[in-house]
């Protein structure tokens, strides 16, 4: 496929709750610097999801946004406070889960990589990626065609249903094996099939079947509880990890914090036709509006989105843009005086973003 270098890259940018407007604004400043530097054209459409549209329109996710997301080349989603939303029947749709489900963003790719000037908490460098199934599992908003996967048959009994399918397990296994092959050929399959014999048994059987097509990839299978302990002991022993939805959610937060800080953790939700950048952390309402938020997670997630688009469009400029952003963030956090407060530095959101923009504009990249 030959890239159309004249075509703009259309991105739907969704403001959420809490610190979202601040870190979304920072990300847009970085995109503006990148397009000036590389001659790219970003067509940015910005809209609101979450508590603001709920107050105005009675829904956290205005109906027209789904078609806008489908039509865009990619989506950037700011953090949302979905725990504070009313029930879905009263307009409280979780934008993150809704988009993952309706855009079929089945793979959540979460790198955990330490920085030489911001060392890993386990004492040795970490460079791993967790490939998490994103559309089923124990997540109640992604389990059923209609209704929710949680229900109460009586006031004293609560039941949660877990859905694991052959299709879902096979395609996340394929994503895991492809990434493992690209990264050097080591894959860890994380499960709990000793207890969840049917559901994780199906997941494990699918990964083994897919593995037959990747004889060059060395595979180990690890129970999730053991995996949690092993990451704390020495996360550097692992490279690519593939697992189900909830296990991947928990382990990726653990791994990125071990690698340095969840505030630096990038995250990409990807499917066959769509992708969405999303910070790995939450909306942090306690610091909203105080110029204290670290925007690096959403900025690095957006770099992952640009790389995904560059590969699909065969446009090397988008891949160069991803590298430019990642290198600029890395250079800024290497200087203690340029870090945000959560990283032990003195800067707020705006000043930290300004440093990244200056680094991009000055051409101080590898």
N, C-alpha and C positions, 0 to 999 in steps of 0.2 A: 504493500500500500504506500503510495506517494503522498507526502504531506502537502496540504494546501496552505502554504505559508501566509497567504493573504487572509485566511479565514480567522475571525476572532474566536477565542475560547470562551464559551458562555458558562458562567458559574452562577448558580443560585446560592446566595449567602443568607443564612437564616439566623437572625438574632434570637437568642433565648432569654434566659432569666439570670438573675444575680450578676456575676461578673461578665456575662456573655457580651453585652454591647462594647465593653472595654477591650476584650481580647479579640473580638471580631473586627473592631475598628483598627486595632494594631495589625491584624493579619491583612486587612485591605491596604494599609499603608505599605506593608512589605510587598504585596503584589504590585502596587503602583510603582515602587522602586525597581522591581524586577522587569516590568514591561518597558520602563524607560531605558534600562540598561541593555536589554536584549532585543528590543524592537518587537516584542510580543504585543498582542492586543487582547486584553481581557474585557469581556462584556459582563459586567457585574450587576446582577439584579438583587437588591437587598430587601428582605421582608422580615416580619416578626412572627415568632411562634411563642407559645407559652402563656404566661400569666397576663401579659399585656393584651393580646387579642382575646383572651378569655373574658377579660373585663369589658372589652368593647363589643365583641361579637358573640360571646357565649361559647367559644371553642378555643382550645389551645393550638389547633392546627386548621386554619382556614382552608376550605375545600379546594380552592383553586391552586393551592401550592403543590399538590401532588402532581398535577399535570405540568406545572412549571418545572418541577424536579425531574420528571421524565423527559422533558424537552431539552433540559440543560445538558452540557457536556459533563458537568460534575456539580456536586453540592458541598457546601461548607456549612456545618451545623454547629452553632455555639452551644454551650452547656445549658441544660434545662433542669428545673426544680420539680421533676415529675412526682416526687413524693408529696408535694404540696398540692397537687391537682385533685379536683373532685373525681368521682367515678366517670368512666367513659360515657355513660348515658347522660351525664350532666356536662359534657363537653371536655372532659379531662383526658384527651388523647396524649399518650407519650410520643412526642415527635420522633425521638430516636428509634424506638421500637417500630413505630408505624412506617417510617421510611425504610428501615431494614427489611420489614416484611413485604411492603408493597413494591419496592424496587428490587426485591430478591437479592439483597446484599448479603450473601450467605457466608462470606469469609471476612472475619475481622482480623486484620494483620496488625500485630502490636510488637514492635521491636523494643528491646531493652538493651541499651548500649551505654557503657560507662564512658566518661570523658577523662582524658589524661590529667586535666587540671581540676577535676571534680570527681575524685576517686570513688569506686564502688564501695558499698558498706561491708561487703564480704572480704575486702582487702586485696582482691585480685581483679584484673580487668574482666568485664562482662560484655559479651556480644552475642545475643541470642534473639530469636523472634518466635512469638507464640502465634500460631494459626488457629483461631477459635471459630468453631461453628457458630452461626449468628442468627439463625432463623427458627430454631426449635428448642429442644431441651426442656428445662424447668421454667422457662420464662413465660408467664401466664398470658402475656399479650401476643405471643407468637405460637401458641400451642393449638388453638382451635380455629376453625373456619368462621364460626360465629360464637360470641360469648367469650368467656375467659377460662383459662386452665386451672383457676382456683375457684372453689365453691364451698359452701357450708350446708350440708344436708340437715343439720340441726344447729342450734345456737352454740352447742358445745363441741362441735366437730368441724374442723377445717381440713380440706383435702386439696392437694396440689398434684396435677397430672404432669408427667414428663413424657414428651414425645420425641422419639428417635426414629428416623426413617432410613431406609436403605439409600434413597436418593441423597438425602442430606449428608449422611455419613460418607458416602462414596465421593461426593464432589469436594467435601472439605479434606478428605484424605488425599485426593488428587492434588489439591492446592498445596497441602503440606509437603507432599513428595516433590512437587515441582520446585517449590522454594528451597527445600533441602538440597536438591540436586544443584541448583544455582549457587548455593552457599558452600558447597563442598562435600555434601553427601552423608550427613548424619541427621537422623530423625528420631525423636522420642515421642512415642504414642502414650498419652496419659489417659487413664481410665479407672473405673472401679468395678470391673466385671466380676470380681470375687463376691460382691454383694448385689450389685445391679446386674444380675446374670443375664436377663433378657435384653434390657435396653442397651447397656454397655457391652453386652455380649454381641449384639448386632453391630454396634459401632466398631468393635475390635475385629469382627469377622470381615467387615468392609475394608478396613485399613490393611488387613493381611492380603485380601484379594487384590487391591490396588497395588500393593507392594510388589506383586509378581511382575509388574511391568517396569519396575525400577530396581533391577538387580544391583545397580551401582550404588544404591543408597543403603547405608548400614542402619538397621532399625533396632531399637530397644523398646520394650513395653514396661511402663512404670505405673504403679498404683498412685492415685492422686495424693493420698496422705503422705506417702513416701516422697513424692515429688516436692511437696511443700517443704519438707525437712531438708531434702537434698539441695534445694535452691538456697536455703539459708546457709548450709554448710559450704557450698562452693558452686555458685551459679555459672562460673566459667566452664564447668564441665559439660554444659549443654549448648546446642546450636539452634536447631529448629525443633519446636514442640507443636504437636497437633493434638487437639482435644475437643471435647464437647463444650457447649455454650457456657454453662455456669462455672465449670472447672476452669475454662480459659479466662473468664472474667476475673476470677479470684487470683489465679496464678500470675496473670499479666500485671495486675496491680502490685503484687508481691515482688515480681521480678524487676519492674521498673523502679520501685523504691530501693531495692537492693543495688541496682545499677547506678543510683545517684539520687533521683528525685522523680516522683510522679509528675511534678510540674514540668518536666522536660519530655514526657512520654508521648510519642506520636501514635496515631491510630488511624487506620484506613478501613472503611467498610466497603467491600468490593463484590460485585457480581459479574455476570457475563456481559451486561450492557451498561451498568451504572456503577458509580463509585461516590463515596461521601467521606470527606475529611471531618474528623470529630476529635476534640481533645479527650484524652483518656480520663481526666479528672472531672469533678462535678462543678456546680454553679457557684459554690462558695458565697452564699448570700451575706454572710457575716462581714465580708470585706468589700461588698459591691459598692461602687461609686467612690471608693477611697484611693484610687490610683495605686493599689497595692498588688493587683493580680499579675501573675507571671503568664504572659501570652505565648511562651515558647512551645507549649504542647500543641496548641491549635496551629501555630505557624509551621511547626515541623510536620504536622498532619497534612497541612495544605501542600507542603513539599512532596509528600507521598502521593497525594492526588495528582499533582502535576507530572510526576514520574509515571504513574499509571496511564495518564492520558498520552504522555509522550510515546510510550511503548505501543499503545493502541493506534495512534495516529501516525506513527513512524516520523515523529517530529523531534529531532534532536534538540531543538531549542527548549522544549518543555522539560526534557531530561536535564539540560544544562541549568534551567531555572530551578529545578529541584535541588541540584547540587549547590547552586549559588546560595539558596536560602539556608540549607543545612550547614554549609561552611560558615556563613555569616553568623548564625546562631552559635555555632561552636566557638568561633573566634571571640564573640562577645562574652560568653560565659567563662572563657579562659581567664578573663581579667576580673579579679575579685571586686574591684571598685565599680564594675559595670553590671553586676548581678542584681537581681531583685531580692526583696527581703526574705522570701522563702528559701533562697539559696545562700543566705548569709550576707547579702550585699545591701547597699544603701539606696538603690534606684527603685522608682515606681514604674508603673506600666508604660507611661508615655516616654520617660527618659530611656528606659531599656529598649523600647521599640525604635526610638530615634537612633540609638547606637547601632542597631541591626541595619536600619536603612542607610546610615552613613557608611557602614562597612560594605554594603552592596554597591552603593554609588561610587565609593572610592576604589573599587576593584580589588579590594584586599581579600582575594580568594585564592585557593590552591589551584 
